[in-house]
């Protein structure tokens, strides 16, 4: 992926090393510690749009969480020599350009999100974010949260190396931001509130697969504009999508597959919807909610 020398975004907020971590999650009387998060979220942590909802279900409680979190830290930009942060900033800038153009063509105005780099844990409008959750998007503050150590996990533990696999991760989270701007996130949350657990999980799968498709749409348009993808880049993103399917993760962690508990989709589904967006470049092709079977 030829990303060096490309424009960077002004919307990267670096919280690493600022000491903002701390606090914890409480759901009713039960506290969710970091060890519990690591074990319980392994099958669904990779691209969660709302980690607190997942944690609430895992804790056995349905009420709103009580969150203990410190005051928001002061934002600053990443250091100039940080290549990982620079790479993320380049990818973010590309998403800003692509989605601004697509929104404008549809008669809408795109609003750039912030991307927060942190280490370990950090306060968010959705509660205390923890690295064990993996990258996630918080609709409450319209920010994507990323601990860069996740890229090592993606490559070494999940078997999905490559810079464009990392770009796919960022693009998926930006896909959730697009959904939020279009009002889809709120509608889905309202739907899930009146559904059984299995039905709510199935609804979440459609939302996640749509974000995969939107990541594919960005891939198509960024390549048309920059011609920056090299041989093997698309394959690395497809491999990443395959490695983090619910069925693959469940099989690896618990030896069995339980479809009713899927929240992100199977490996085959994630690959198929990413490819659909990447091959068409058409947002209209990403309507997972209209598909008879996602």
C-alpha positions in Angstrom: 0.0 0.0 0.0 1.6 3.2 -1.2 0.6 5.6 1.7 3.7 7.5 2.4 3.6 11.1 1.4 -0.3 11.2 1.3 -2.3 13.8 3.0 -3.0 13.3 6.7 -6.0 14.2 8.8 -6.2 16.9 11.4 -8.8 14.8 13.3 -6.5 12.4 15.1 -6.5 12.9 18.9 -3.5 11.3 20.7 -4.2 10.3 24.3 -1.3 7.8 24.7 0.7 8.4 27.8 -1.6 11.1 29.2 -2.6 9.0 32.2 -6.3 9.3 31.5 -7.0 5.6 32.1 -8.9 4.4 35.1 -12.4 3.7 36.3 -14.4 0.7 35.4 -17.8 -0.7 34.3 -20.5 -1.7 36.6 -23.8 -3.3 35.5 -26.1 -3.3 38.5 -24.3 -5.1 41.3 -21.8 -6.9 39.1 -18.5 -5.4 38.1 -16.9 -6.3 34.7 -13.1 -6.4 35.2 -10.5 -6.3 32.5 -10.0 -10.1 32.7 -13.7 -10.7 32.2 -13.8 -8.4 29.2 -10.9 -10.2 27.5 -12.5 -13.6 27.9 -16.1 -12.7 27.4 -15.7 -10.4 24.4 -13.2 -12.5 22.4 -15.9 -13.7 20.0 -17.3 -10.2 19.4 -14.6 -7.7 20.4 -13.1 -7.0 17.0 -15.4 -4.3 15.6 -18.1 -3.6 18.3 -20.2 -0.5 17.6 -21.5 -0.5 21.2 -19.3 -2.4 23.6 -21.5 -1.4 26.6 -24.5 -3.2 25.2 -22.5 -6.4 24.8 -21.0 -6.1 28.3 -24.5 -5.5 29.7 -25.8 -8.7 28.2 -22.7 -10.7 29.4 -23.2 -9.4 32.9 -26.7 -10.7 33.0 -28.2 -7.2 33.4 -30.4 -5.3 31.1 -30.2 -1.9 32.7 -28.0 1.1 31.8 -24.5 0.7 33.0 -23.0 2.7 35.9 -19.7 4.0 34.6 -16.9 5.2 36.6 -14.6 7.3 34.5 -12.1 10.2 34.9 -12.5 13.6 33.3 -11.8 13.8 29.5 -8.1 14.3 28.8 -6.6 17.2 26.9 -6.3 16.3 23.2 -3.0 16.7 21.3 -1.7 15.5 17.9 0.5 12.5 17.5 4.3 13.1 17.3 5.6 13.7 13.8 7.9 10.6 13.7 5.2 8.1 14.7 4.7 6.0 11.6 1.8 4.0 12.9 -0.1 7.1 13.9 0.8 8.7 10.6 -0.5 5.7 8.7 -3.8 5.8 10.5 -4.0 9.6 9.9 -3.5 9.0 6.1 -6.3 6.4 6.1 -8.6 8.6 8.1 -8.0 11.5 5.7 -8.8 9.3 2.7 -12.1 8.4 4.4 -12.9 12.1 5.0 -12.4 12.9 1.3 -14.3 9.9 0.0 -17.3 10.2 2.2 -17.5 14.0 1.9 -17.7 13.5 -1.9 -20.3 10.7 -1.6 -22.5 12.7 0.8 -22.3 15.8 -1.3 -23.4 13.8 -4.4 -26.4 12.6 -2.3 -27.3 16.2 -1.3 -26.0 15.7 2.3 -23.1 17.1 4.3 -20.5 14.8 5.8 -19.2 15.6 9.3 -15.7 14.4 10.0 -15.3 12.1 13.1 -12.4 12.2 15.4 -10.1 9.2 15.8 -8.7 8.8 19.3 -5.4 6.9 19.8 -5.1 5.6 23.4 -3.3 3.0 25.4 -5.1 0.6 27.7 -8.2 2.5 28.6 -9.7 5.9 28.0 -13.0 7.8 28.9 -15.6 8.0 26.1 -19.2 9.3 25.8 -20.1 5.5 25.8 -18.4 4.8 29.0 -14.8 3.7 29.8 -13.2 2.3 26.6 -10.7 -0.5 27.1 -8.2 -2.0 24.7 -9.7 -5.5 25.2 -12.8 -4.3 23.3 -10.7 -3.8 20.1 -11.4 -0.7 18.0 -14.8 0.7 18.4 -17.0 3.7 17.4 -18.9 5.7 20.0 -22.1 7.4 18.5 -22.3 9.6 21.6 -19.2 11.6 20.8 -18.8 10.6 17.2 -15.3 9.3 17.8 -13.4 6.1 16.7 -11.2 4.7 19.5 -8.1 2.7 18.7 -5.3 1.2 20.7 -2.6 0.6 18.2 -1.5 -2.5 19.9 -4.6 -4.1 18.3 -2.8 -4.2 15.0 -0.2 -6.6 16.6 -3.1 -8.7 17.8 -4.7 -8.6 14.3 -1.5 -9.8 12.7 0.1 -12.2 15.2 -2.9 -13.7 17.1 -5.7 -13.5 14.5 -3.5 -14.2 11.4 -4.4 -11.1 9.5 -1.2 -9.2 8.7 -0.8 -6.4 6.2 -1.3 -2.6 6.2 -4.5 -2.8 4.2 -5.9 -5.2 6.8 -5.3 -2.3 9.3 -6.9 0.2 6.9 -9.9 -2.1 6.6 -10.3 -2.0 10.4 -10.3 1.8 10.4 -12.7 2.0 7.4 -15.1 -0.4 9.1 -15.3 1.9 12.1 -15.8 4.9 9.9 -18.6 2.9 8.3 -20.3 3.0 11.7 -19.9 6.8 11.7 -21.6 7.0 8.3 -24.4 4.9 9.7 -24.8 7.2 12.6 -24.9 10.3 10.4 -27.6 8.7 8.3 -29.7 7.9 11.4 -29.4 4.2 11.0 -27.6 3.6 14.4 -30.4 5.1 16.4 -33.1 3.2 14.4 -31.2 -0.1 15.0 -30.8 0.6 18.8 -34.6 1.3 19.0 -35.3 -1.9 17.1 -33.1 -4.0 19.3 -34.7 -2.6 22.5 -37.9 -4.4 21.5 -36.5 -7.6 20.3 -35.5 -10.9 21.9 -31.8 -11.4 22.5 -31.5 -13.7 19.4 -33.4 -11.2 17.3 -31.3 -8.3 18.6 -28.1 -10.2 17.8 -29.4 -10.8 14.2 -30.1 -7.1 13.8 -26.6 -6.2 15.0 -25.2 -8.6 12.4 -26.9 -6.7 9.7 -25.5 -3.4 11.0 -22.0 -4.8 11.2 -22.2 -6.3 7.7 -23.3 -3.0 6.3 -20.2 -1.4 7.9 -18.1 -4.0 6.1 -19.8 -3.1 2.9 -19.2 0.6 3.5 -15.6 -0.2 4.1 -15.6 -1.8 0.7 -17.2 1.3 -0.9 -14.4 3.4 0.6 -11.8 1.0 -0.8 -13.2 1.3 -4.3 -13.3 5.1 -4.3 -9.9 5.6 -2.6 -8.3 3.3 -5.1 -10.0 5.2 -8.0 -8.6 8.5 -6.6 -5.1 7.4 -5.4 -4.2 4.2 -7.2 -2.4 3.3 -3.9 -3.2 -0.3 -3.5 -0.7 -2.9 -4.5 -0.8 -6.6 -5.3 -2.1 -8.5 -2.2 -3.7 -5.5 -0.5 -7.3 -6.4 -1.2 -6.6 -10.0 -0.3 -5.2 -8.9 3.1 -8.4 -7.0 3.9 -10.5 -10.1 2.8 -8.3 -12.3 5.0 -8.9 -10.0 7.9 -12.7 -10.0 7.3 -12.5 -13.8 7.2 -10.5 -14.1 10.4 -12.9 -12.1 12.5 -16.1 -13.8 11.6 -18.2 -14.9 14.5 -18.1 -18.6 13.5 -14.3 -18.5 13.1 -13.8 -16.8 16.4 -16.2 -19.1 18.3 -14.7 -22.2 16.7 -11.2 -21.1 17.8 -12.1 -20.1 21.3 -14.8 -22.5 22.4 -14.8 -25.3 19.8 -18.5 -24.9 18.9 -20.5 -22.4 16.9 -23.7 -20.9 18.2 -25.4 -18.9 15.4 -28.0 -17.2 17.7 -25.2 -15.5 19.6 -23.6 -14.0 16.4 -23.3 -10.2 16.5 -21.0 -9.5 13.6 -21.7 -12.2 11.0 -19.9 -15.2 9.7 -16.6 -15.1 7.9 -18.3 -15.8 4.6 -20.8 -13.0 5.2 -18.2 -10.4 6.2 -16.1 -11.2 3.1 -19.1 -11.2 0.8 -20.4 -7.8 2.0 -16.9 -6.2 1.9 -16.4 -7.5 -1.6 -19.9 -6.2 -2.6 -18.9 -2.7 -1.6 -15.4 -2.9 -3.0 -16.5 -4.2 -6.4 -19.4 -1.8 -6.9 -18.4 1.4 -5.0 -22.2 1.9 -4.6 -23.6 2.7 -1.1 -27.0 1.5 -2.4 -25.5 -2.0 -2.7 -25.0 -2.0 1.1 -28.6 -2.4 2.2 -28.1 -5.4 4.4 -31.5 -4.8 6.1 -33.3 -5.3 2.8 -31.6 -8.6 2.1 -33.6 -11.8 2.7 -30.5 -13.4 4.2 -27.5 -11.2 5.0 
